[in-house]
Amino acid sequence: MTAGPGEAAYVALGSNLGDRAGHLDAAREQLAALPDTVFEAASSIEETAPLGGLDQPAYLNQMVRLRTRLTPRGLLEACQRIERSRGRQRATGARWASRTLDLDIVLFGDRLVEEPGLTIPHPRLPERDFWQRELAELQRDDR
């Protein structure tokens, strides 16, 4: 579906449980199928050590660029539905726990959003070097 001009949204994908590559593949497909959204590009996939100091498997990470007319909240809700479709369960008190799929909105146009459960730009972007590399790769392709 054509989204019209819309805004560029950058979404980080991560998985460290089960079929990690399969979870990323499914997330890309489901993001591309969102209404009023066009899937524009995906970064390289990178394997990274888990954050937070917990003993758990390594992550596969990737970032995608979408062009969407969804609101930031609408995109967040869609991302959470996609996570659930891949078996993601949000446990209380387990911030750094392993997950089948984690989708984070990193940037959304030039918007600054500070709402319950949603901060854009993502507050941990400066400390995640793999996100910075993936974002730089996608922004190079956007010129």
N, CA, C and O atoms as a MOPAC input file, in Angstrom:
PM7 MOZYME 1SCF
protein

 N      0.85000 1    -1.18200 1     0.00000 1
 C      0.00000 1     0.00000 1     0.00000 1
 C      0.88900 1     1.23700 1     0.00000 1
 O      1.91200 1     1.26700 1     0.68400 1
 N      0.51300 1     2.23100 1    -0.74400 1
 C      1.28200 1     3.46500 1    -0.77800 1
 C      0.94000 1     4.32700 1     0.42300 1
 O     -0.22900 1     4.57400 1     0.72100 1
 N      1.98700 1     4.78100 1     1.11100 1
 C      1.76600 1     5.58300 1     2.30800 1
 C      1.72900 1     7.06500 1     2.00000 1
 O      1.51200 1     7.87100 1     2.90500 1
 N      1.93300 1     7.44600 1     0.76100 1
 C      2.08000 1     8.86400 1     0.48900 1
 C      3.39100 1     9.31800 1     1.08200 1
 O      4.26000 1     8.49300 1     1.36700 1
 N      3.55300 1    10.61300 1     1.27400 1
 C      4.84200 1    11.05700 1     1.78500 1
 C      5.17100 1    10.45000 1     3.14600 1
 O      6.24700 1     9.87600 1     3.31500 1
 N      4.28300 1    10.56300 1     4.10300 1
 C      4.54000 1     9.99000 1     5.41500 1
 C      5.85600 1    10.46200 1     6.01300 1
 O      6.52500 1    11.34000 1     5.46900 1
 N      6.21000 1     9.86900 1     7.12800 1
 C      7.45900 1    10.19900 1     7.81500 1
 C      8.34700 1     8.97300 1     7.85700 1
 O      7.86200 1     7.84200 1     7.89800 1
 N      9.64900 1     9.20200 1     7.84800 1
 C     10.59700 1     8.09700 1     7.97600 1
 C     10.62100 1     7.66200 1     9.43000 1
 O     10.81000 1     8.47900 1    10.33100 1
 N     10.43100 1     6.39000 1     9.64800 1
 C     10.50200 1     5.81400 1    10.99300 1
 C     11.55500 1     4.71700 1    10.97000 1
 O     11.57900 1     3.88100 1    10.06700 1
 N     12.42000 1     4.72800 1    11.97000 1
 C     13.47600 1     3.72600 1    12.09800 1
 C     13.13600 1     2.82100 1    13.26500 1
 O     12.97900 1     3.27900 1    14.39700 1
 N     13.02400 1     1.52500 1    12.97700 1
 C     12.63900 1     0.54600 1    13.98800 1
 C     13.76200 1    -0.47600 1    14.13100 1
 O     14.21300 1    -1.06100 1    13.14700 1
 N     14.20800 1    -0.68300 1    15.37400 1
 C     15.24300 1    -1.67600 1    15.67200 1
 C     14.57100 1    -3.01100 1    15.96200 1
 O     13.57900 1    -3.07900 1    16.68800 1
 N     15.13200 1    -4.07800 1    15.37900 1
 C     14.63800 1    -5.43300 1    15.57000 1
 C     15.71100 1    -6.21800 1    16.31300 1
 O     16.89500 1    -6.09300 1    16.00300 1
 N     15.31600 1    -7.01200 1    17.27500 1
 C     16.26500 1    -7.85200 1    17.99400 1
 C     15.61700 1    -9.14900 1    18.41900 1
 O     14.42400 1    -9.18600 1    18.71700 1
 N     16.41000 1   -10.22800 1    18.44700 1
 C     15.91000 1   -11.53200 1    18.87400 1
 C     17.05000 1   -12.35200 1    19.43300 1
 O     18.14200 1   -12.37000 1    18.86400 1
 N     16.80700 1   -13.04300 1    20.56300 1
 C     17.82500 1   -13.95900 1    21.06600 1
 C     17.23000 1   -15.28200 1    21.54700 1
 O     17.89400 1   -16.02100 1    22.27400 1
 N     16.01500 1   -15.59000 1    21.16300 1
 C     15.40100 1   -16.87300 1    21.51500 1
 C     14.81400 1   -17.52700 1    20.27600 1
 O     14.26300 1   -16.85300 1    19.40600 1
 N     14.93700 1   -18.83600 1    20.20700 1
 C     14.32100 1   -19.58400 1    19.11800 1
 C     14.99800 1   -19.31000 1    17.79000 1
 O     16.21500 1   -19.13800 1    17.72300 1
 N     14.20400 1   -19.27000 1    16.74000 1
 C     14.69500 1   -19.02600 1    15.38300 1
 C     14.90700 1   -17.51900 1    15.21200 1
 O     14.04500 1   -16.81600 1    14.68400 1
 N     16.05900 1   -17.03900 1    15.66400 1
 C     16.32000 1   -15.59700 1    15.67800 1
 C     16.15100 1   -14.97500 1    14.29600 1
 O     15.47600 1   -13.95600 1    14.15400 1
 N     16.75600 1   -15.57900 1    13.28300 1
 C     16.65100 1   -15.03200 1    11.92400 1
 C     15.20400 1   -15.08700 1    11.43100 1
 O     14.74000 1   -14.16600 1    10.76000 1
 N     14.50100 1   -16.15300 1    11.75900 1
 C     13.09500 1   -16.28200 1    11.37300 1
 C     12.23300 1   -15.21100 1    12.02200 1
 O     11.31600 1   -14.68400 1    11.39100 1
 N     12.51900 1   -14.88700 1    13.27100 1
 C     11.76400 1   -13.81800 1    13.94500 1
 C     12.00700 1   -12.47600 1    13.25700 1
 O     11.07000 1   -11.69900 1    13.07600 1
 N     13.26100 1   -12.19200 1    12.86900 1
 C     13.54800 1   -10.93700 1    12.17200 1
 C     12.86200 1   -10.91400 1    10.80900 1
 O     12.30700 1    -9.89000 1    10.41100 1
 N     12.90000 1   -12.04700 1    10.08800 1
 C     12.23500 1   -12.13000 1     8.78000 1
 C     10.73900 1   -11.82500 1     8.92500 1
 O     10.18400 1   -11.02900 1     8.16800 1
 N     10.09900 1   -12.46500 1     9.89900 1
 C      8.66000 1   -12.27400 1    10.10000 1
 C      8.35600 1   -10.82900 1    10.47700 1
 O      7.36500 1   -10.26200 1    10.01800 1
 N      9.20300 1   -10.23100 1    11.31000 1
 C      8.97900 1    -8.83900 1    11.70500 1
 C      9.05600 1    -7.91400 1    10.49800 1
 O      8.22400 1    -7.02100 1    10.34600 1
 N     10.04700 1    -8.12200 1     9.64100 1
 C     10.15700 1    -7.28100 1     8.43600 1
 C      8.90600 1    -7.42600 1     7.57000 1
 O      8.36400 1    -6.43300 1     7.08300 1
 N      8.45200 1    -8.66100 1     7.37900 1
 C      7.26200 1    -8.89600 1     6.56200 1
 C      6.02900 1    -8.22200 1     7.16000 1
 O      5.24500 1    -7.60300 1     6.44000 1
 N      5.86000 1    -8.34200 1     8.47700 1
 C      4.68200 1    -7.76300 1     9.11600 1
 C      4.75200 1    -6.23900 1     9.15400 1
 O      3.72400 1    -5.57400 1     9.01900 1
 N      5.94200 1    -5.67800 1     9.33500 1
 C      6.08200 1    -4.22000 1     9.27600 1
 C      5.74100 1    -3.71500 1     7.87800 1
 O      5.08200 1    -2.68600 1     7.72900 1
 N      6.19100 1    -4.44200 1     6.85400 1
 C      5.91700 1    -4.04200 1     5.46800 1
 C      4.43000 1    -4.10200 1     5.14400 1
 O      3.96200 1    -3.40300 1     4.24500 1
 N      3.68600 1    -4.92800 1     5.86800 1
 C      2.25200 1    -5.09400 1     5.60300 1
 C      1.37600 1    -4.11800 1     6.39100 1
 O      0.15300 1    -4.14600 1     6.24900 1
 N      1.96700 1    -3.26700 1     7.20800 1
 C      1.16900 1    -2.32300 1     7.99600 1
 C      0.43500 1    -1.34500 1     7.07700 1
 O      0.95900 1    -0.97000 1     6.02900 1
 N     -0.77000 1    -0.93400 1     7.46200 1
 C     -1.49700 1     0.04400 1     6.64600 1
 C     -0.76700 1     1.38100 1     6.61500 1
 O     -0.09900 1     1.76100 1     7.57700 1
 N     -0.90200 1     2.08000 1     5.51000 1
 C     -0.32000 1     3.41600 1     5.33900 1
 C      1.18200 1     3.42800 1     5.58800 1
 O      1.73100 1     4.41500 1     6.07600 1
 N      1.83800 1     2.32800 1     5.25100 1
 C      3.26400 1     2.18300 1     5.51600 1
 C      3.95200 1     1.52600 1     4.33600 1
 O      3.43300 1     0.58300 1     3.74000 1
 N      5.13200 1     2.04100 1     4.00700 1
 C      5.97500 1     1.44400 1     2.97300 1
 C      7.29300 1     1.04700 1     3.62200 1
 O      7.92200 1     1.84800 1     4.31300 1
 N      7.69500 1    -0.17400 1     3.39900 1
 C      8.98700 1    -0.66300 1     3.87700 1
 C     10.04200 1    -0.17000 1     2.89400 1
 O      9.99100 1    -0.51400 1     1.71300 1
 N     10.99600 1     0.63000 1     3.36400 1
 C     11.98300 1     1.21300 1     2.45200 1
 C     13.32300 1     0.49600 1     2.43700 1
 O     13.89300 1     0.29800 1     1.36400 1
 N     13.84600 1     0.10000 1     3.59900 1
 C     15.19600 1    -0.48100 1     3.61600 1
 C     15.44300 1    -1.19700 1     4.93000 1
 O     14.78100 1    -0.94400 1     5.93600 1
 N     16.41700 1    -2.10100 1     4.89300 1
 C     16.85700 1    -2.81800 1     6.09600 1
 C     18.37700 1    -2.76400 1     6.15500 1
 O     19.05400 1    -2.85900 1     5.13200 1
 N     18.89700 1    -2.61300 1     7.35300 1
 C     20.34700 1    -2.62600 1     7.55000 1
 C     20.85400 1    -4.05800 1     7.50000 1
 O     20.07400 1    -5.00300 1     7.38700 1
 N     22.14300 1    -4.20300 1     7.58200 1
 C     22.74900 1    -5.51600 1     7.75100 1
 C     22.30500 1    -6.08700 1     9.09200 1
 O     21.91800 1    -5.34700 1     9.99600 1
 N     22.36400 1    -7.40600 1     9.21000 1
 C     22.06800 1    -8.07100 1    10.48200 1
 C     23.38100 1    -8.25200 1    11.22000 1
 O     24.39700 1    -8.62200 1    10.63200 1
 N     23.34600 1    -7.98500 1    12.51100 1
 C     24.54400 1    -8.04900 1    13.33600 1
 C     24.25000 1    -8.88100 1    14.58600 1
 O     23.18900 1    -8.74400 1    15.19500 1
 N     25.19300 1    -9.74100 1    14.96100 1
 C     25.06700 1   -10.49800 1    16.21000 1
 C     25.78200 1    -9.73000 1    17.30900 1
 O     26.92800 1    -9.31100 1    17.14200 1
 N     25.09000 1    -9.54500 1    18.44700 1
 C     25.66200 1    -8.77600 1    19.54600 1
 C     25.47200 1    -9.51200 1    20.86700 1
 O     24.57700 1   -10.34400 1    21.02000 1
 N     26.33200 1    -9.18300 1    21.80200 1
 C     26.20600 1    -9.71600 1    23.15600 1
 C     24.98900 1    -9.09000 1    23.82200 1
 O     24.64400 1    -7.94600 1    23.52700 1
 N     24.33300 1    -9.82600 1    24.71800 1
 C     23.17800 1    -9.25600 1    25.41600 1
 C     23.59500 1    -8.11300 1    26.32700 1
 O     24.70600 1    -8.09300 1    26.85700 1
 N     22.68700 1    -7.16700 1    26.49700 1
 C     22.90600 1    -6.03800 1    27.39400 1
 C     22.33300 1    -6.36200 1    28.76900 1
 O     21.51100 1    -7.26900 1    28.90000 1
 N     22.74900 1    -5.64600 1    29.76800 1
 C     22.15200 1    -5.77500 1    31.08800 1
 C     22.82100 1    -6.77200 1    32.01000 1
 O     22.39700 1    -6.92000 1    33.15600 1
 N     23.85000 1    -7.45900 1    31.55100 1
 C     24.61300 1    -8.33100 1    32.42300 1
 C     23.98200 1    -9.67300 1    32.74500 1
 O     24.52300 1   -10.40200 1    33.57600 1
 N     22.87300 1   -10.03400 1    32.13200 1
 C     22.26400 1   -11.33400 1    32.38600 1
 C     22.91400 1   -12.39400 1    31.50500 1
 O     23.34200 1   -12.10600 1    30.38700 1
 N     22.98500 1   -13.62100 1    32.01500 1
 C     23.53400 1   -14.74400 1    31.25000 1
 C     22.44600 1   -15.23000 1    30.29100 1
 O     21.47400 1   -15.86000 1    30.70900 1
 N     22.62100 1   -14.93300 1    29.01000 1
 C     21.63000 1   -15.30100 1    28.01000 1
 C     22.28900 1   -15.36900 1    26.64600 1
 O     23.42000 1   -14.91100 1    26.48000 1
 N     21.59100 1   -15.94200 1    25.65600 1
 C     22.16100 1   -16.07200 1    24.31700 1
 C     22.38100 1   -14.70800 1    23.63800 1
 O     21.78200 1   -13.70400 1    24.02300 1
 N     23.24500 1   -14.70000 1    22.63400 1
 C     23.51700 1   -13.49900 1    21.84600 1
 C     22.27700 1   -13.11600 1    21.03500 1
 O     21.41700 1   -13.94700 1    20.74300 1
 N     22.21700 1   -11.84900 1    20.68600 1
 C     21.12000 1   -11.30200 1    19.89500 1
 C     21.49700 1   -11.19100 1    18.42800 1
 O     22.66200 1   -10.99100 1    18.08500 1
 N     20.50100 1   -11.32300 1    17.57100 1
 C     20.59600 1   -10.84700 1    16.19600 1
 C     19.86000 1    -9.52100 1    16.17800 1
 O     18.73700 1    -9.42000 1    16.67400 1
 N     20.49400 1    -8.49800 1    15.60200 1
 C     19.91900 1    -7.15600 1    15.54700 1
 C     19.92400 1    -6.63700 1    14.12300 1
 O     20.78800 1    -6.97600 1    13.31300 1
 N     18.94000 1    -5.80900 1    13.84300 1
 C     18.82000 1    -5.17000 1    12.53500 1
 C     17.94400 1    -3.94200 1    12.72000 1
 O     17.15200 1    -3.87500 1    13.66100 1
 N     18.08300 1    -2.97900 1    11.83300 1
 C     17.20600 1    -1.81500 1    11.84900 1
 C     16.56300 1    -1.67800 1    10.47400 1
 O     17.17400 1    -1.98300 1     9.45000 1
 N     15.31600 1    -1.21200 1    10.47500 1
 C     14.61300 1    -0.98900 1     9.21600 1
 C     14.13600 1     0.45400 1     9.14800 1
 O     13.91500 1     1.10700 1    10.16700 1
 N     13.98500 1     0.93200 1     7.91600 1
 C     13.41600 1     2.26200 1     7.68200 1
 C     12.07500 1     2.07600 1     6.98500 1
 O     11.97200 1     1.43400 1     5.94000 1
 N     11.05900 1     2.65700 1     7.59500 1
 C      9.71900 1     2.65400 1     7.03800 1
 C      9.34800 1     4.07900 1     6.66900 1
 O      9.90900 1     5.03000 1     7.21400 1
 N      8.42300 1     4.23100 1     5.76400 1
 C      7.80000 1     5.52400 1     5.50300 1
 C      6.33700 1     5.29700 1     5.87100 1
 O      5.66900 1     4.45400 1     5.27300 1
 N      5.83300 1     6.04900 1     6.85700 1
 C      4.49600 1     5.74900 1     7.37200 1
 C      3.69500 1     7.00300 1     7.66100 1
 O      4.23600 1     8.06500 1     7.97000 1
 N      2.39400 1     6.84100 1     7.54900 1
 C      1.46600 1     7.88300 1     7.97100 1
 C      0.82500 1     7.51100 1     9.30200 1
 O     -0.04300 1     8.23500 1     9.79000 1
 N      1.23700 1     6.39500 1     9.89500 1
 C      0.77900 1     6.05600 1    11.24200 1
 C      1.33000 1     7.08700 1    12.22400 1
 O      2.34600 1     7.72900 1    11.95500 1
 N      0.66700 1     7.23900 1    13.34300 1
 C      1.21000 1     8.07600 1    14.41600 1
 C      2.29900 1     7.27700 1    15.13900 1
 O      2.34900 1     6.05300 1    15.01000 1
 N      3.16000 1     7.94300 1    15.88800 1
 C      4.13700 1     7.18800 1    16.68800 1
 C      3.45700 1     6.16500 1    17.60400 1
 O      3.92800 1     5.03300 1    17.71100 1
 N      2.36700 1     6.54200 1    18.26000 1
 C      1.65700 1     5.60600 1    19.14600 1
 C      1.07600 1     4.45100 1    18.33800 1
 O      1.12800 1     3.30200 1    18.77600 1
 N      0.52400 1     4.74700 1    17.16500 1
 C     -0.01700 1     3.69600 1    16.30100 1
 C      1.06100 1     2.71600 1    15.87000 1
 O      0.82800 1     1.50800 1    15.83100 1
 N      2.24500 1     3.23400 1    15.54500 1
 C      3.34700 1     2.35700 1    15.16000 1
 C      3.79500 1     1.51900 1    16.35200 1
 O      4.07200 1     0.33000 1    16.19600 1
 N      3.87000 1     2.11700 1    17.53800 1
 C      4.24000 1     1.36100 1    18.73600 1
 C      3.26000 1     0.21200 1    18.96900 1
 O      3.67600 1    -0.91700 1    19.23000 1
 N      1.97700 1     0.49300 1    18.87700 1
 C      0.96900 1    -0.55300 1    19.08900 1
 C      1.11300 1    -1.66600 1    18.05600 1
 O      0.97500 1    -2.84300 1    18.38900 1
 N      1.38800 1    -1.30200 1    16.81100 1
 C      1.60300 1    -2.30900 1    15.77000 1
 C      2.84300 1    -3.14500 1    16.07900 1
 O      2.82600 1    -4.36400 1    15.91100 1
 N      3.91500 1    -2.49800 1    16.52900 1
 C      5.14300 1    -3.22800 1    16.87500 1
 C      4.88400 1    -4.21200 1    18.01200 1
 O      5.38600 1    -5.33600 1    17.98600 1
 N      4.11900 1    -3.80600 1    18.98700 1
 C      3.81900 1    -4.70200 1    20.10800 1
 C      2.94400 1    -5.87400 1    19.67600 1
 O      3.09300 1    -6.97800 1    20.20100 1
 N      2.03600 1    -5.65600 1    18.73000 1
 C      1.23800 1    -6.77300 1    18.18100 1
 C      2.14700 1    -7.75300 1    17.45000 1
 O      1.98500 1    -8.96700 1    17.57500 1
 N      3.10700 1    -7.22500 1    16.68300 1
 C      4.03900 1    -8.08700 1    15.95000 1
 C      4.88100 1    -8.89100 1    16.93900 1
 O      5.08500 1   -10.08900 1    16.74300 1
 N      5.36700 1    -8.25100 1    17.98900 1
 C      6.13500 1    -8.96800 1    19.01900 1
 C      5.31100 1   -10.12600 1    19.59100 1
 O      5.80700 1   -11.24700 1    19.70700 1
 N      4.06000 1    -9.85400 1    19.94400 1
 C      3.19800 1   -10.89700 1    20.51100 1
 C      2.97000 1   -12.02700 1    19.51700 1
 O      2.89200 1   -13.19200 1    19.90800 1
 N      2.86300 1   -11.68800 1    18.22600 1
 C      2.63200 1   -12.71600 1    17.20200 1
 C      3.80600 1   -13.68700 1    17.10800 1
 O      3.65700 1   -14.80100 1    16.60700 1
 N      4.97100 1   -13.26200 1    17.59200 1
 C      6.16600 1   -14.11200 1    17.57200 1
 C      6.46700 1   -14.68500 1    18.95800 1
 O      7.57300 1   -15.16200 1    19.21000 1
 N      5.48800 1   -14.63700 1    19.84300 1
 C      5.62900 1   -15.26500 1    21.14200 1
 C      6.22700 1   -14.39700 1    22.23600 1
 O      6.54800 1   -14.90100 1    23.31200 1
 N      6.38400 1   -13.11200 1    21.98700 1
 C      6.96100 1   -12.21800 1    23.00000 1
 C      6.00400 1   -12.08300 1    24.17400 1
 O      4.81400 1   -11.81800 1    24.00600 1
 N      6.55400 1   -12.27200 1    25.36300 1
 C      5.78700 1   -12.05700 1    26.58000 1
 C      6.53600 1   -11.02700 1    27.40300 1
 O      7.71300 1   -11.21100 1    27.71300 1
 N      5.86600 1    -9.95500 1    27.75300 1
 C      6.48300 1    -8.90400 1    28.55600 1
 C      6.29000 1    -9.23300 1    30.02600 1
 O      5.20900 1    -9.06200 1    30.59000 1
 N      7.38100 1    -9.71300 1    30.63000 1
 C      7.33400 1   -10.05300 1    32.05400 1
 C      7.63800 1    -8.80100 1    32.86700 1
 O      8.53500 1    -8.03000 1    32.52700 1
 N      6.89100 1    -8.61100 1    33.93100 1
 C      7.16400 1    -7.46000 1    34.78700 1
 C      8.44400 1    -7.70500 1    35.56300 1
 O      8.69300 1    -8.81200 1    36.04200 1
 N      9.24000 1    -6.67800 1    35.68000 1
 C     10.47900 1    -6.76600 1    36.44400 1
 C     11.62200 1    -7.43700 1    35.71800 1
 O     12.68100 1    -7.63800 1    36.31300 1
 N     11.45300 1    -7.79300 1    34.44900 1
 C     12.51100 1    -8.48900 1    33.70400 1
 C     12.94300 1    -7.66200 1    32.50600 1
 O     12.82900 1    -8.11300 1    31.36600 1
 N     13.43700 1    -6.45700 1    32.75300 1
 C     13.75600 1    -5.51400 1    31.68500 1
 C     14.74000 1    -6.06500 1    30.66100 1
 O     14.55000 1    -5.84500 1    29.46500 1
 N     15.76700 1    -6.76200 1    31.08000 1
 C     16.81100 1    -7.21900 1    30.16200 1
 C     16.67900 1    -8.69500 1    29.82700 1
 O     17.64800 1    -9.30800 1    29.37800 1
 N     15.50400 1    -9.28300 1    30.03600 1
 C     15.32000 1   -10.71300 1    29.81100 1
 C     15.39900 1   -11.06500 1    28.32800 1
 O     15.21600 1   -10.21400 1    27.45800 1
 N     15.67700 1   -12.33900 1    28.06500 1
 C     15.69000 1   -12.85000 1    26.69400 1
 C     14.32300 1   -12.66300 1    26.06200 1
 O     13.30600 1   -12.59400 1    26.75300 1
 N     14.31200 1   -12.58000 1    24.72700 1
 C     13.03900 1   -12.38800 1    24.04400 1
 C     13.08900 1   -12.96400 1    22.63800 1
 O     14.12800 1   -12.97700 1    21.97800 1
 N     11.92600 1   -13.44000 1    22.20500 1
 C     11.81900 1   -13.93700 1    20.83700 1
 C     11.96400 1   -12.78600 1    19.85700 1
 O     12.60100 1   -12.92700 1    18.81300 1
 N     11.36700 1   -11.63500 1    20.19800 1
 C     11.40500 1   -10.49200 1    19.30100 1
 C     11.22800 1    -9.21200 1    20.10300 1
 O     10.35500 1    -9.11500 1    20.96500 1
 N     12.06100 1    -8.25000 1    19.80800 1
 C     11.97700 1    -6.93300 1    20.43500 1
 C     12.00400 1    -5.89900 1    19.31900 1
 O     12.93700 1    -5.87800 1    18.51700 1
 N     10.99600 1    -5.04800 1    19.26000 1
 C     10.92700 1    -3.97900 1    18.26200 1
 C     10.91200 1    -2.64900 1    19.00300 1
 O     10.05600 1    -2.41400 1    19.85600 1
 N     11.86100 1    -1.78300 1    18.67400 1
 C     11.95400 1    -0.47100 1    19.30900 1
 C     11.93300 1     0.61700 1    18.24600 1
 O     12.68900 1     0.55800 1    17.27700 1
 N     11.07200 1     1.60600 1    18.42400 1
 C     11.08500 1     2.77700 1    17.54000 1
 C     12.25600 1     3.63900 1    17.99900 1
 O     12.27500 1     4.12900 1    19.12800 1
 N     13.22900 1     3.81700 1    17.11400 1
 C     14.43700 1     4.56700 1    17.45200 1
 C     14.26500 1     6.04000 1    17.07700 1
 O     14.56400 1     6.92600 1    17.87700 1
 N     13.78700 1     6.29300 1    15.87100 1
 C     13.52000 1     7.65500 1    15.39200 1
 C     12.21200 1     7.64500 1    14.62400 1
 O     11.82500 1     6.63000 1    14.04500 1
 N     11.53400 1     8.78700 1    14.62600 1
 C     10.28900 1     8.94000 1    13.88000 1
 C     10.29600 1    10.35000 1    13.31500 1
 O      9.93700 1    11.30600 1    14.00200 1
 N     10.71100 1    10.47400 1    12.05000 1
 C     10.86300 1    11.80200 1    11.45600 1
 C     11.77200 1    12.63100 1    12.33900 1
 O     12.79200 1    12.14700 1    12.82800 1
 N     11.39600 1    13.87900 1    12.54000 1
 C     12.17600 1    14.73400 1    13.44800 1
 C     11.41100 1    14.96100 1    14.74800 1
 O     11.66200 1    15.92700 1    15.46800 1
 N     10.47800 1    14.06300 1    15.03600 1
 C      9.62300 1    14.22700 1    16.21300 1
 C     10.36300 1    13.94800 1    17.51700 1
 O     11.24500 1    13.09400 1    17.59500 1
 N      9.96600 1    14.70200 1    18.52800 1
 C     10.36600 1    14.46000 1    19.91200 1
 C      9.09200 1    14.04300 1    20.63600 1
 O      8.14000 1    14.81900 1    20.71800 1
 N      9.07200 1    12.83000 1    21.15800 1
 C      7.88900 1    12.29300 1    21.81800 1
 C      8.28000 1    11.87600 1    23.22600 1
 O      9.26900 1    11.17100 1    23.42800 1
 N      7.49700 1    12.31500 1    24.18800 1
 C      7.69300 1    11.92900 1    25.59500 1
 C      6.31300 1    11.63300 1    26.16500 1
 O      5.62600 1    12.52000 1    26.67300 1
 N      5.92100 1    10.35500 1    26.06800 1
 C      4.62000 1     9.90700 1    26.53800 1
 C      4.83100 1     8.66500 1    27.39700 1
 O      5.88700 1     8.03800 1    27.31500 1
 N      3.85800 1     8.30000 1    28.21000 1
 C      4.00300 1     7.04600 1    28.95800 1
 C      4.24700 1     5.87400 1    28.00800 1
 O      3.44100 1     5.61400 1    27.11500 1
 N      5.35200 1     5.17800 1    28.20200 1
 C      5.66800 1     4.00800 1    27.38800 1
 C      6.26000 1     4.30400 1    26.02700 1
 O      6.50100 1     3.37300 1    25.25800 1
 N      6.50600 1     5.57500 1    25.69600 1
 C      7.02900 1     5.90800 1    24.37100 1
 C      7.87400 1     7.17500 1    24.43900 1
 O      7.36600 1     8.25800 1    24.72900 1
 N      9.16600 1     7.02600 1    24.16900 1
 C     10.07300 1     8.16800 1    24.08900 1
 C     10.81700 1     8.08000 1    22.76100 1
 O     11.43800 1     7.06400 1    22.44800 1
 N     10.74300 1     9.15400 1    21.99200 1
 C     11.42200 1     9.23300 1    20.69400 1
 C     12.13600 1    10.56900 1    20.63500 1
 O     11.53100 1    11.59700 1    20.94000 1
 N     13.41500 1    10.58500 1    20.24900 1
 C     14.25800 1     9.44900 1    19.91300 1
 C     14.40800 1     8.48700 1    21.10100 1
 O     14.27200 1     8.88400 1    22.25800 1
 N     14.68500 1     7.23900 1    20.79300 1
 C     14.83200 1     6.22600 1    21.84400 1
 C     15.94200 1     6.66400 1    22.79000 1
 O     17.03800 1     6.99500 1    22.33700 1
 N     15.68300 1     6.67300 1    24.08600 1
 C     16.66500 1     7.20500 1    25.03600 1
 C     17.97800 1     6.42800 1    25.11300 1
 O     18.97700 1     6.96300 1    25.59300 1
 N     17.99500 1     5.17100 1    24.64900 1
 C     19.24100 1     4.39900 1    24.71500 1
 C     20.02000 1     4.37800 1    23.40000 1
 O     21.01000 1     3.65700 1    23.27900 1
 N     19.58300 1     5.15700 1    22.42500 1
 C     20.32000 1     5.23100 1    21.16100 1
 C     21.78800 1     5.60900 1    21.35900 1
 O     22.65000 1     4.98000 1    20.74400 1
 N     22.11500 1     6.61100 1    22.19300 1
 C     23.52500 1     6.99900 1    22.32500 1
 C     24.43100 1     5.89900 1    22.87900 1
 O     25.63400 1     5.90700 1    22.61800 1
 N     23.87700 1     4.96000 1    23.63600 1
 C     24.73000 1     3.93300 1    24.25000 1
 C     24.73400 1     2.61200 1    23.49600 1
 O     25.41600 1     1.67600 1    23.91300 1
 N     24.00200 1     2.51000 1    22.41300 1
 C     23.95600 1     1.26600 1    21.63100 1
 C     24.68900 1     1.47100 1    20.31400 1
 O     24.12600 1     1.95500 1    19.33200 1
 N     25.95600 1     1.09000 1    20.32200 1
 C     26.78200 1     1.32400 1    19.13600 1
 C     26.25600 1     0.56400 1    17.92200 1
 O     26.38600 1     1.04800 1    16.79800 1
 N     25.66900 1    -0.60900 1    18.11900 1
 C     25.14700 1    -1.35800 1    16.96900 1
 C     23.97000 1    -0.62000 1    16.35000 1
 O     23.81500 1    -0.65000 1    15.12900 1
 N     23.12300 1     0.04800 1    17.15400 1
 C     22.03800 1     0.85600 1    16.59100 1
 C     22.61300 1     2.01900 1    15.79300 1
 O     22.10700 1     2.35000 1    14.72000 1
 N     23.65100 1     2.62700 1    16.30600 1
 C     24.25400 1     3.76300 1    15.60300 1
 C     24.81500 1     3.32900 1    14.24800 1
 O     24.66500 1     4.04000 1    13.25400 1
 N     25.46300 1     2.15500 1    14.21200 1
 C     25.98500 1     1.64100 1    12.93100 1
 C     24.84400 1     1.35100 1    11.96000 1
 O     24.91300 1     1.71500 1    10.78500 1
 N     23.79900 1     0.69600 1    12.45500 1
 C     22.67100 1     0.33600 1    11.59400 1
 C     21.95000 1     1.58300 1    11.08800 1
 O     21.57100 1     1.65300 1     9.91900 1
 N     21.76500 1     2.55500 1    11.95700 1
 C     21.12400 1     3.80800 1    11.57400 1
 C     21.95800 1     4.53500 1    10.51600 1
 O     21.42200 1     5.03200 1     9.52600 1
 N     23.26600 1     4.58900 1    10.73600 1
 C     24.14900 1     5.25000 1     9.76400 1
 C     24.06800 1     4.55600 1     8.40500 1
 O     24.06600 1     5.22000 1     7.36900 1
 N     24.00200 1     3.23000 1     8.40500 1
 C     23.89100 1     2.47700 1     7.14900 1
 C     22.60300 1     2.84600 1     6.41500 1
 O     22.61900 1     3.05300 1     5.20200 1
 N     21.50600 1     2.92800 1     7.13400 1
 C     20.23200 1     3.26000 1     6.50200 1
 C     20.17000 1     4.71500 1     6.06200 1
 O     19.57900 1     5.02400 1     5.02700 1
 N     20.76700 1     5.60400 1     6.83000 1
 C     20.73800 1     7.01900 1     6.45000 1
 C     21.64200 1     7.29000 1     5.25400 1
 O     21.36300 1     8.19100 1     4.46400 1
 N     22.71700 1     6.52700 1     5.10800 1
 C     23.55600 1     6.64400 1     3.89900 1
 C     22.73500 1     6.28200 1     2.67000 1
 O     22.84000 1     6.92800 1     1.62700 1
 N     21.91000 1     5.23100 1     2.80700 1
 C     21.08500 1     4.76700 1     1.69500 1
 C     19.93000 1     5.69600 1     1.39700 1
 O     19.30800 1     5.57600 1     0.34100 1
 N     19.62000 1     6.63000 1     2.30200 1
 C     18.46700 1     7.52400 1     2.15800 1
 C     18.82800 1     8.79600 1     1.39000 1
 O     17.96800 1     9.64800 1     1.16600 1
 N     20.07500 1     8.92900 1     0.99100 1
 C     20.49400 1    10.17500 1     0.32200 1
 C     20.29700 1    10.10700 1    -1.17100 1
 O     20.59900 1    11.06900 1    -1.87800 1

